[in-house]
Amino acid sequence: MGKVLFVSQNDLVRAENLKAVFDAYDGPKEFRRGQEAMYGAEAEGFSVVVCDALPRFIEAKERIISINIGHGITGDKLYGLDEGDKPWVDPVAFAQTDYAISASNAGVPIVAGQFGIPEERVLPLGMPRTDTYVGKRKGDGGTFLADYRRAYLYVPTFRYDDDGWLPSIDWGLVDSMLDDDEVVVVKRHYFTPDSLIGPDREHVVEVAPWSPTIPYLVDCDVVLSDYSSIVFDGYILGKPSLLTVDDSKLYLSKRGTYFPYPDFYTSRSLRAEGHEEELVGLLREAARYGMTDVERRCADTVADMCDGKASERVCALIRSVMA
């Protein structure tokens, strides 16, 4: 049996989808960091490359199979070939992709468009990283959020343009409106250098951006975000969401989404800046009533194959292409 090379631009811990499959795969394997690590893989005895980076550097492409697992569940259109000419799209790299993994059946045509490959080579096997938390409940994350009756997790996505603009929420005002059994945990993107809230307050706390997100997601009651696919992860756990839409016109003009924003994604959205009282009210409403039909339909569309067995299915695919 040949060896399997796992490759990511990140370290293995941050490459969550790859790590889940790497841990589950029981054959000869190796992890390397950086796309260039694919160079010469066939000569070293590797017959399969599993990656979350585009397989740009495979030399003997006819003798090696590449399987691409995306960073997460389908979100925006940043990498899509279907968006026309973009300076960061590398058609040569996309052409090296033999198989790509989708989190859902409905995501198959979307992923095919992203990678420019036929739909029959996009396999709805689920996102392996979700295997670690499917079925978890509040308290299983082991964080302090579980000590609060209502815990809200704010996880905005990173802005690649416009100086990283984020809505200027008055967290001091939010803090003054929260009860003793409520807390907002702010976890900024690890590319965002500066604190979003300033000093921690009694009921608003910022945690390290490089710390794992999933434990906080497991222990929260509501996810507060904007365009991040973290809301899909929350839906898998039964967590309702609230989305801020302050810069949606600008953001969507540059990044776009595959489904109508925000109505497809959530039943609750608002301009947060200057509307802190409404923000707190909607967070409490979401905590009280939970996911709505909108959120459930969204989860069924984007993550119906995230059932805790995605890694097993990807390992079966690896074995099948090596047979």
GUSELUM-531478 format. One record per residue (C-alpha): residue number from 1; x, y, z. Coordinates in steps of 0.05 Angstrom, whole numbers. Layout:
<sites>
  seq    east   north      up
  NUM       X       Y       Z
...
</sites>
This chain:
<sites>
  seq    east   north      up
    1       0       0       0
    2      26      69     -18
    3      35     127      30
    4     -12     185      40
    5      16     256      44
    6     -25     307      82
    7      -9     380      65
    8     -34     446      92
    9     -11     518      93
   10     -24     515     169
   11       4     471     223
   12     -33     406     235
   13     -72     433     295
   14     -99     492     256
   15    -113     447     195
   16    -173     419     230
   17    -203     379     173
   18    -137     348     155
   19    -121     332     228
   20    -187     295     236
   21    -173     251     176
   22     -99     244     192
   23    -116     218     262
   24    -168     170     234
   25    -127     142     177
   26     -90      79     198
   27     -44      70     138
   28      26      97     123
   29      21     173     126
   30      59     238     136
   31      40     310     148
   32      79     368     117
   33      66     443     118
   34      66     486      56
   35      42     474     -15
   36     113     463     -39
   37     115     400       3
   38      75     365     -52
   39     135     372     -99
   40     166     304    -112
   41     113     267     -73
   42     107     211    -124
   43     182     198    -124
   44     180     190     -49
   45     128     136     -53
   46      65     176     -39
   47       5     156     -81
   48     -47     203     -51
   49     -43     276     -29
   50     -97     301      18
   51     -95     376      25
   52    -132     438      44
   53     -86     480       0
   54     -90     477     -76
   55     -46     420    -103
   56      -2     466    -145
   57      64     428    -139
   58      48     356    -158
   59      97     337    -213
   60      74     267    -235
   61       1     284    -234
   62     -18     222    -274
   63      10     177    -220
   64     -17     210    -158
   65     -88     226    -134
   66    -105     292     -99
   67    -163     301     -51
   68    -179     371     -28
   69    -216     383      37
   70    -235     456      45
   71    -222     497     108
   72    -294     494     130
   73    -366     492     109
   74    -384     531      46
   75    -382     605      61
   76    -365     662      15
   77    -340     663     -57
   78    -268     683     -44
   79    -235     625     -81
   80    -287     609    -134
   81    -269     600    -206
   82    -341     616    -222
   83    -329     688    -204
   84    -287     702    -266
   85    -217     732    -267
   86    -187     743    -199
   87    -113     753    -184
   88    -112     700    -130
   89    -144     645    -171
   90     -93     596    -200
   91    -124     554    -256
   92     -64     508    -258
   93     -72     491    -185
   94    -147     480    -192
   95    -134     433    -250
   96     -92     389    -204
   97    -152     372    -160
   98    -180     302    -171
   99    -232     301    -116
  100    -261     355     -70
  101    -302     344      -8
  102    -369     378       5
  103    -402     386      73
  104    -471     374      42
  105    -507     346     -18
  106    -532     415     -36
  107    -460     441     -34
  108    -436     395     -90
  109    -449     444    -148
  110    -420     501    -107
  111    -355     464     -93
  112    -352     441    -166
  113    -355     514    -186
  114    -302     532    -135
  115    -252     481    -162
  116    -273     478    -234
  117    -284     403    -234
  118    -343     359    -254
  119    -396     350    -201
  120    -384     274    -200
  121    -315     288    -170
  122    -344     329    -113
  123    -364     281     -58
  124    -413     300      -3
  125    -376     267      55
  126    -383     321     107
  127    -330     365     140
  128    -284     320     182
  129    -270     373     234
  130    -343     372     255
  131    -335     299     279
  132    -304     323     344
  133    -365     361     368
  134    -427     331     336
  135    -474     312     392
  136    -440     356     445
  137    -482     397     494
  138    -471     460     535
  139    -420     443     588
  140    -382     392     545
  141    -335     447     521
  142    -304     456     590
  143    -305     532     587
  144    -331     583     636
  145    -389     599     590
  146    -425     538     617
  147    -431     574     685
  148    -478     626     655
  149    -552     617     641
  150    -545     657     576
  151    -476     659     542
  152    -466     695     476
  153    -405     683     431
  154    -384     740     385
  155    -340     714     328
  156    -335     764     270
  157    -299     744     207
  158    -235     778     183
  159    -240     835     133
  160    -186     830      79
  161    -200     900      54
  162    -220     967      82
  163    -170     967     139
  164    -205     910     174
  165    -267     952     190
  166    -314     923     241
  167    -377     955     272
  168    -359     997     332
  169    -404     965     383
  170    -407    1002     450
  171    -387     943     493
  172    -390     985     556
  173    -463     999     543
  174    -476     926     527
  175    -442     907     592
  176    -487     953     632
  177    -549     921     603
  178    -530     848     617
  179    -554     811     679
  180    -509     774     727
  181    -525     708     694
  182    -506     733     624
  183    -439     739     589
  184    -413     759     520
  185    -348     725     500
  186    -312     761     443
  187    -264     720     401
  188    -234     760     345
  189    -204     728     283
  190    -131     710     293
  191    -112     757     235
  192    -142     816     273
  193     -86     846     315
  194    -121     891     364
  195    -173     879     419
  196    -245     892     398
  197    -270     913     466
  198    -213     946     503
  199    -208     925     576
  200    -250     866     598
  201    -314     885     632
  202    -358     849     682
  203    -401     814     631
  204    -361     824     566
  205    -296     784     561
  206    -247     776     504
  207    -210     710     498
  208    -146     696     461
  209    -157     696     386
  210    -111     636     375
  211    -148     592     426
  212    -194     538     398
  213    -263     564     381
  214    -302     499     386
  215    -302     493     462
  216    -334     563     467
  217    -382     546     412
  218    -404     483     449
  219    -416     521     514
  220    -451     583     486
  221    -525     593     476
  222    -524     641     417
  223    -472     656     362
  224    -464     729     344
  225    -427     738     278
  226    -430     771     210
  227    -408     731     149
  228    -370     675     183
  229    -387     602     168
  230    -380     591     244
  231    -456     599     246
  232    -462     534     207
  233    -421     499     260
  234    -467     529     311
  235    -528     502     275
  236    -499     432     277
  237    -499     441     352
  238    -568     471     354
  239    -544     542     369
  240    -585     600     341
  241    -549     659     310
  242    -553     734     304
  243    -517     769     247
  244    -492     841     244
  245    -502     872     175
  246    -469     940     185
  247    -423     936     125
  248    -461     884      85
  249    -466     925      21
  250    -391     936      17
  251    -371     867      41
  252    -418     829      -6
  253    -396     871     -65
  254    -326     845     -56
  255    -335     775     -27
  256    -406     753     -40
  257    -443     693     -13
  258    -474     633     -47
  259    -543     644     -16
  260    -584     707      -3
  261    -554     745      55
  262    -576     749     111
  263    -645     719     101
  264    -622     649      81
  265    -574     645     140
  266    -614     671     199
  267    -680     698     222
  268    -646     752     264
  269    -601     807     238
  270    -588     880     253
  271    -542     940     245
  272    -506     933     311
  273    -469     999     315
  274    -512    1047     354
  275    -566     995     366
  276    -538     961     427
  277    -605     956     463
  278    -636     920     404
  279    -574     876     400
  280    -581     852     472
  281    -656     842     462
  282    -645     798     401
  283    -591     758     437
  284    -639     743     494
  285    -694     726     445
  286    -649     676     409
  287    -627     645     475
  288    -699     637     496
  289    -730     609     432
  290    -670     574     400
  291    -663     559     326
  292    -720     577     279
  293    -742     543     216
  294    -695     589     177
  295    -634     564     215
  296    -656     492     210
  297    -666     497     135
  298    -598     530     129
  299    -565     473     167
  300    -600     421     125
  301    -574     455      62
  302    -502     469      80
  303    -484     414     130
  304    -530     354     122
  305    -471     306     119
  306    -438     332     182
  307    -461     273     225
  308    -397     255     262
  309    -374     204     210
  310    -342     249     158
  311    -271     226     174
  312    -290     154     166
  313    -319     168      97
  314    -257     207      74
  315    -212     150      99
  316    -255     101      58
  317    -245     146      -3
  318    -170     147       7
  319    -168      71      11
  320    -213      64     -51
  321    -169     108     -95
  322    -107      70     -73
  323    -137       2     -89
</sites>
